Amino acid sequence: MASRNKYFKDEATGESKESKSGGVAEKNPAKYFRAYRHETKVENALYRTSQSVIGARPPTIATIVTETHKFPQPFSKSLGSLSYRNQSLNTTKSRSKIHRSLDPQF
């Protein structure tokens, strides 16, 4: 299969594959990196996570996303038509429908 870009290969087989997305990074990765401005914020070391360490690095040719695939959402779409139902615990006192003297006194 002919590849439009030599940088992107199928991880399983190692063969060059043609991407379906045709994104900016795939067509011209050098242009993407020139346009990318990466400025990290100063953060408190107490709240530093492994993900913030990874996110502080600028993207490389291996980490940019070249393809996105839509996943059908039939289950989620079916839930959208349902209305909300409150299932919380009722903690109010039950009042008597017959007479006020029968109401609980606690």
C-alpha positions as CSV (number, residue, x, y, z in Angstrom):
1,M,0.0,0.0,0.0
2,A,1.4,3.4,-1.0
3,S,2.0,5.8,1.9
4,R,1.6,9.6,1.7
5,N,3.9,10.1,4.7
6,K,6.9,7.9,5.6
7,Y,6.6,8.9,9.3
8,F,3.4,7.0,10.1
9,K,3.5,3.2,10.2
10,D,1.2,0.5,11.3
11,E,2.4,-0.5,14.8
12,A,1.3,-4.1,14.5
13,T,2.9,-5.0,11.1
14,G,5.4,-2.2,10.6
15,E,4.1,-1.5,7.2
16,S,3.4,2.0,5.9
17,K,-0.3,2.8,5.8
18,E,-2.3,5.5,4.2
19,S,-4.2,7.5,6.8
20,K,-7.9,8.3,6.3
21,S,-7.9,11.6,8.1
22,G,-5.6,13.8,6.0
23,G,-4.9,16.1,8.9
24,V,-2.3,18.9,9.0
25,A,0.2,16.9,10.9
26,E,0.1,14.0,8.5
27,K,0.3,16.2,5.3
28,N,3.2,18.3,6.5
29,P,4.6,17.4,10.0
30,A,7.3,20.1,9.8
31,K,4.6,22.8,9.3
32,Y,2.7,21.5,12.3
33,F,5.7,21.7,14.6
34,R,6.6,25.2,13.4
35,A,3.0,26.4,14.1
36,Y,2.8,24.7,17.5
37,R,3.6,26.9,20.4
38,H,4.2,25.1,23.7
39,E,4.3,27.2,26.8
40,T,4.1,25.4,30.2
41,K,2.7,27.0,33.3
42,V,4.6,27.0,36.6
43,E,2.9,24.6,38.9
44,N,3.2,23.6,42.5
45,A,5.4,20.6,43.0
46,L,3.1,19.3,45.7
47,Y,0.3,18.7,43.1
48,R,2.5,17.4,40.3
49,T,1.3,14.2,38.6
50,S,2.8,11.9,36.0
51,Q,0.3,13.2,33.5
52,S,1.4,16.8,34.0
53,V,5.0,15.7,33.4
54,I,4.0,14.1,30.1
55,G,1.9,17.1,29.1
56,A,4.7,19.5,29.8
57,R,6.7,18.0,26.9
58,P,6.0,19.3,23.4
59,P,4.6,16.7,21.0
60,T,6.9,14.7,18.8
61,I,6.3,13.0,15.4
62,A,5.5,9.8,17.4
63,T,2.9,11.4,19.7
64,I,0.8,13.6,17.5
65,V,-2.6,12.2,16.5
66,T,-3.0,11.6,12.8
67,E,-6.3,9.7,12.7
68,T,-9.5,9.9,14.6
69,H,-12.2,7.2,14.4
70,K,-15.8,7.9,15.3
71,F,-17.4,5.2,17.4
72,P,-21.1,4.7,17.0
73,Q,-23.1,5.6,20.1
74,P,-26.4,3.7,19.9
75,F,-26.6,3.0,23.6
76,S,-25.8,6.6,24.7
77,K,-28.2,8.1,22.1
78,S,-31.0,5.8,23.4
79,L,-30.5,7.2,26.9
80,G,-30.9,10.7,25.7
81,S,-34.6,10.2,25.1
82,L,-35.3,9.2,28.7
83,S,-36.3,11.8,31.3
84,Y,-34.6,12.2,34.6
85,R,-35.9,10.2,37.6
86,N,-35.1,11.3,41.1
87,Q,-34.1,8.1,43.1
88,S,-32.8,9.9,46.2
89,L,-33.8,8.9,49.7
90,N,-36.9,10.6,51.0
91,T,-36.2,11.9,54.5
92,T,-39.3,14.0,55.1
93,K,-41.9,13.2,57.8
94,S,-45.0,11.5,56.5
95,R,-48.0,13.6,57.3
96,S,-51.4,12.0,58.0
97,K,-54.0,12.6,55.4
98,I,-56.8,11.9,58.0
99,H,-56.1,14.3,60.9
100,R,-53.3,16.5,62.2
101,S,-53.2,14.7,65.6
102,L,-52.1,11.5,63.8
103,D,-48.9,13.2,62.5
104,P,-45.6,11.7,64.0
105,Q,-44.2,13.7,66.9
106,F,-40.5,13.2,66.6
